[in-house]
Amino acid sequence: MGKYKTYLAVFFLVILTACTASCPKIIGGGTDRNQAFREGNIILDCHISCASQFGSNLREITILFHRGNWYALSSKVMDIGFANNLAYFYLARSAEGLGYFNAALIYYNNALHTSKCKGTIADVCQGFDFPSDISTRIAGIQKKIELNNLARAETKTATESETRNQSNTQNESISSAQSIQTNIPQQKKQESPKLENQQNSLPQLSKSQVKYYANILDGLVAKDSLGWLMNKYNKGSINSVTLTDISQNGSTKKILGYYIYNGSMTGWVEVEFSNEKFVCIRFHDYEDTCRTLRSPLPKQNQNSNQYAGNKDNSQCYQRCNDVESHCKSENNTTGFLVGMSGTTGGLFSYKDCSSEKRSCLSSCK
């Protein structure tokens, strides 16, 4: 009987391998999975044959979610391809955290119309309340899109206004050179309404202020990134700096800027100042939390990308990747054996693959 179960487990493992090689589907039949993810064209299309692999990876998936490691989370969900509302929720939350709001709305909608993680016998929804939590995220994204559209419209209006002001200044200079001194009081009187209208709207940062705050934000993000576990900040990439809020007396303000991380990915950061002193920092993937700067990680726990960038360590880094891959493969097999035998006790156990990789990386000098 035990031999039969082993053969059967291997048989299902073959089925699972076939599934993960073809899942997920890409709408339109493209081959660039990352682009398809950004555009909302990923379809999770693996069901029963992928269920145990999703279950055996659920602990790691949950950790990635709570750490806000959206890129790794989306990759893990797509690698498995399992289709249920929890998997689509994680995929949608990853897209939202990375700023792909339209794609996130598509995945959240898919989560509302696919198989459920909560049944009459078991609830494996990891504490989420579906569909309520999905609807809440959708409403939040729609508000973000509305605010982004408003911000773009205000930026466009401000640019057009600045262009008109420059043109008016040139015309006034020409007119002033041709006029007599008796016209000067009238000219000053005509400028007052223009200044009054500018004071009624949110002030625009001058070029020198944009440069100043870009440097401040760059330094803050660079310092905070020393505590990032997975992502790597592209130093000096702060751009599109704007004022998003200011108190009536001007003592408290919020400055937002966009930045690049992990080579080509885009995020935003907003910093709150009080009397030009740092108060807290907020990032796109945790937009509801304004916090202090992170403490630097110990060197052995810093982003493993540092090993990949060093040619002398490339072989060691690859070996550690192989260690992690082998560990995950063993966990997948364990998941099937648990499913086939119905054993939930200590006979089968899962390994902490992330810890094994970190331990391996610590040996890379």
C-alpha positions in Angstrom: 0.0 0.0 0.0 2.9 2.4 0.9 4.5 1.6 -2.4 1.3 2.4 -4.3 1.0 5.8 -2.5 4.6 6.6 -3.5 3.9 5.8 -7.1 0.7 7.8 -7.1 2.5 10.8 -5.5 5.1 10.7 -8.2 2.4 10.5 -10.8 0.7 13.6 -9.5 4.1 15.3 -9.2 4.5 14.9 -12.9 1.1 16.4 -13.4 2.0 19.4 -11.2 5.3 19.9 -13.1 3.4 20.0 -16.4 1.0 22.5 -14.9 3.6 24.9 -13.6 5.4 24.8 -17.0 2.3 26.1 -18.7 0.6 28.2 -16.0 -0.4 30.9 -15.9 -2.0 31.8 -19.3 -1.3 35.1 -21.0 -4.2 36.8 -22.7 -3.2 37.2 -26.4 -0.7 34.4 -26.3 2.4 36.6 -25.5 5.6 35.3 -24.0 6.6 38.2 -21.7 5.0 37.3 -18.4 6.2 40.4 -16.6 4.7 42.7 -19.2 1.5 40.7 -19.2 1.3 41.0 -15.4 1.7 44.8 -15.6 -1.1 45.0 -18.2 -3.5 42.7 -16.3 -3.3 39.9 -18.9 -2.4 37.1 -16.5 -4.9 34.2 -16.1 -4.4 31.7 -13.3 -5.6 28.5 -14.9 -4.4 25.6 -12.8 -6.9 24.0 -10.4 -6.8 20.7 -8.4 -3.4 19.6 -9.7 -1.8 22.8 -8.3 -3.7 23.0 -5.0 -1.2 21.1 -2.9 1.7 23.1 -4.3 -0.1 26.3 -3.5 -0.8 25.0 0.0 2.8 23.9 0.6 4.0 27.4 -0.5 1.3 29.3 1.5 3.6 30.1 4.4 6.2 31.7 2.2 3.6 33.5 0.2 2.1 34.9 3.4 5.5 36.1 4.6 6.1 37.9 1.2 2.7 39.5 1.6 3.3 40.9 5.1 6.8 42.1 4.1 5.3 44.0 1.1 7.7 42.2 -1.3 5.3 42.6 -4.2 7.6 41.6 -7.0 8.5 38.3 -5.3 4.9 37.7 -4.3 3.6 38.1 -7.8 6.3 35.9 -9.2 5.5 33.1 -6.7 1.8 33.2 -7.4 2.4 33.1 -11.2 4.9 30.3 -10.9 2.3 28.1 -9.2 -0.6 29.3 -11.3 -3.3 28.1 -8.9 -6.7 29.7 -9.4 -8.7 30.8 -6.4 -9.8 34.1 -4.9 -6.9 34.1 -2.4 -4.3 33.6 -5.2 -5.9 36.4 -7.3 -6.1 38.6 -4.3 -2.3 38.2 -3.7 -1.7 38.9 -7.4 -3.9 42.0 -7.3 -2.3 43.3 -4.1 1.1 42.9 -5.8 0.1 44.8 -8.8 -1.4 47.5 -6.6 1.7 47.8 -4.5 3.9 48.1 -7.6 1.6 50.9 -8.9 -0.1 48.9 -11.7 -3.6 50.1 -10.6 -5.5 49.1 -13.8 -4.0 45.6 -13.7 -4.9 45.3 -10.0 -8.5 46.1 -10.7 -8.6 43.3 -13.2 -7.1 40.8 -10.8 -9.4 41.9 -7.9 -12.4 41.4 -10.2 -11.1 37.9 -11.1 -10.9 37.2 -7.4 -14.6 38.0 -7.1 -15.5 35.5 -9.8 -13.3 32.4 -9.2 -13.3 29.5 -6.7 -13.3 30.4 -3.0 -10.7 29.7 -0.4 -13.5 29.3 2.2 -15.7 26.3 2.0 -18.2 24.5 4.2 -15.5 22.3 5.7 -12.3 24.4 5.6 -11.2 28.0 5.6 -7.8 28.7 4.2 -8.2 32.4 3.5 -5.4 33.4 5.8 -7.6 35.6 7.9 -9.1 37.6 5.0 -12.8 38.3 4.8 -13.8 37.8 1.1 -15.4 39.4 -0.8 -15.4 42.4 1.7 -11.6 42.9 1.7 -11.5 42.7 -2.1 -14.2 45.3 -2.4 -12.4 47.6 0.0 -9.2 47.4 -2.1 -11.1 48.1 -5.3 -12.6 51.2 -3.7 -9.2 52.3 -2.6 -7.6 51.9 -6.0 -10.5 53.8 -7.7 -9.8 56.7 -5.3 -6.0 56.5 -6.1 -6.7 56.6 -9.8 -9.0 59.6 -9.3 -6.4 61.4 -7.3 -3.6 60.6 -9.8 -5.8 62.0 -12.7 -6.4 65.1 -10.6 -2.7 65.5 -9.9 -1.9 65.1 -13.6 -4.5 67.7 -14.5 -3.2 70.1 -11.9 0.4 69.6 -13.2 -0.7 70.3 -16.7 -2.6 73.4 -15.7 0.4 74.6 -13.7 2.7 74.1 -16.7 0.4 75.9 -19.0 0.0 78.7 -16.4 3.8 79.0 -16.1 4.1 79.2 -19.9 1.5 82.0 -20.0 3.1 83.9 -17.2 6.5 83.8 -18.9 4.9 85.0 -22.1 3.1 87.8 -20.2 6.3 88.8 -18.5 8.1 89.1 -21.8 5.2 91.2 -23.2 5.1 93.4 -20.1 8.8 94.0 -20.4 8.5 95.1 -23.9 5.5 97.3 -23.1 7.3 98.8 -20.1 10.3 99.8 -22.2 8.0 101.6 -24.6 5.8 103.3 -22.0 6.3 106.4 -19.8 6.7 106.4 -16.1 3.1 107.6 -15.5 1.9 104.1 -16.6 3.8 102.2 -13.9 1.1 102.5 -11.1 -1.5 101.2 -13.5 0.7 98.2 -14.4 1.2 97.2 -10.7 -2.5 97.5 -10.1 -3.2 95.0 -13.0 -0.8 92.4 -11.6 -2.6 92.1 -8.2 -5.5 89.8 -9.3 -2.9 87.4 -10.8 -1.0 87.1 -7.5 -4.3 86.8 -5.6 -5.5 83.9 -7.8 -2.1 82.0 -7.3 -2.5 82.3 -3.5 -5.9 80.6 -3.6 -4.4 77.3 -5.0 -1.7 74.9 -3.7 1.7 76.6 -4.2 4.0 75.3 -6.9 7.6 74.5 -6.1 10.2 76.6 -7.8 13.0 74.9 -9.8 15.4 75.5 -6.9 12.9 74.0 -4.4 12.4 71.0 -6.6 16.1 70.4 -6.8 16.5 70.9 -3.0 13.7 68.5 -2.0 14.8 66.0 -4.6 18.2 65.8 -2.9 16.6 65.6 0.5 14.2 62.7 -0.6 17.1 60.9 -2.3 19.2 61.0 0.9 16.2 59.8 3.0 15.3 56.9 0.7 18.9 55.9 0.3 19.2 55.7 4.1 15.9 53.9 4.5 16.9 51.4 1.8 19.7 50.1 4.0 16.9 48.4 6.0 15.2 46.9 2.9 15.3 43.1 2.9 14.5 42.4 -0.8 14.5 45.6 -2.9 17.4 47.8 -4.0 17.1 51.6 -4.4 18.7 53.2 -7.5 20.4 56.1 -5.8 19.9 59.5 -7.4 16.7 58.5 -9.2 14.3 60.8 -7.4 12.2 62.7 -10.0 8.9 64.5 -10.5 9.0 66.2 -7.1 5.7 68.0 -6.1 4.1 69.5 -3.0 1.1 67.5 -2.0 0.0 69.2 1.1 0.8 72.3 3.3 -0.6 73.7 6.5 -2.1 77.2 6.5 0.9 78.8 8.2 3.3 76.8 5.9 5.1 75.0 8.8 4.0 71.5 7.9 4.2 70.2 4.4 4.3 66.9 2.4 6.6 66.4 -0.5 6.1 63.5 -3.0 8.6 62.2 -5.5 9.0 59.1 -7.8 12.0 56.9 -7.7 13.5 53.8 -9.4 14.4 50.5 -7.6 15.6 47.1 -8.7 17.0 48.6 -11.8 13.8 49.6 -13.7 10.8 49.5 -11.4 9.0 52.7 -10.4 7.6 53.7 -7.0 6.7 56.8 -5.1 7.7 58.2 -1.8 6.1 61.0 0.3 7.9 62.7 3.1 6.2 64.9 5.8 8.2 67.9 7.2 7.5 70.1 10.1 9.5 73.4 10.1 11.7 71.8 7.4 12.5 68.9 9.8 11.8 65.2 8.8 8.7 63.8 10.5 7.9 60.5 8.7 8.1 58.7 5.3 5.5 56.9 3.3 6.0 54.5 0.4 3.7 53.4 -2.5 3.6 49.8 -1.2 2.5 50.9 2.3 0.6 54.0 1.5 -1.4 53.9 4.7 1.7 54.1 6.9 3.9 57.1 7.5 6.9 55.8 9.6 10.4 56.7 10.7 13.4 55.5 8.8 14.3 51.8 9.0 17.4 50.7 10.8 20.2 49.2 8.6 20.1 45.4 8.3 23.1 43.3 9.4 25.4 42.7 6.4 24.6 39.0 6.2 20.8 39.8 5.9 21.1 42.6 3.3 19.6 42.3 -0.2 21.1 39.2 -1.9 21.5 41.3 -5.0 24.9 42.5 -3.6 26.3 39.0 -4.2 24.9 38.8 -7.7 26.7 42.1 -8.7 30.1 40.8 -7.7 31.8 38.6 -10.3 33.9 36.9 -7.6 30.8 35.8 -5.8 28.7 34.8 -8.8 29.4 31.1 -8.5 28.6 31.2 -4.7 25.4 33.1 -5.4 24.3 30.6 -8.0 25.0 27.8 -5.6 22.8 29.4 -3.0 20.0 29.8 -5.6 20.4 26.1 -6.3 20.1 25.3 -2.6 16.9 27.3 -2.4 15.5 25.7 -5.5 16.3 22.2 -4.2 14.6 23.0 -0.9 11.5 24.3 -2.6 11.4 21.1 -4.7 11.5 19.0 -1.6 8.7 21.1 -0.1 6.6 20.5 -3.2 7.1 16.8 -2.9 6.2 16.9 0.8 3.0 18.7 -0.1 1.9 15.9 -2.3 2.8 13.2 0.2 0.8 15.0 2.8 -2.1 15.3 0.5 -1.9 11.6 -0.5 -1.4 10.2 3.0 -3.7 12.6 4.8 -0.9 13.0 7.4 -0.7 16.3 9.2 1.6 15.4 12.1 5.3 15.2 12.3 5.9 12.5 9.6 6.3 15.1 6.9 7.7 18.6 7.5 8.4 21.7 5.4 11.8 23.4 5.3 12.4 27.1 5.6 14.0 27.7 2.2 14.6 31.4 2.8 16.6 30.6 5.9 18.7 28.0 4.1 19.5 30.5 1.3 20.5 33.2 3.8 22.7 30.7 5.6 24.3 29.9 2.3 24.8 33.5 1.4 26.5 34.3 4.6 29.4 32.1 3.3 29.8 34.3 0.2 32.5 36.8 0.9 
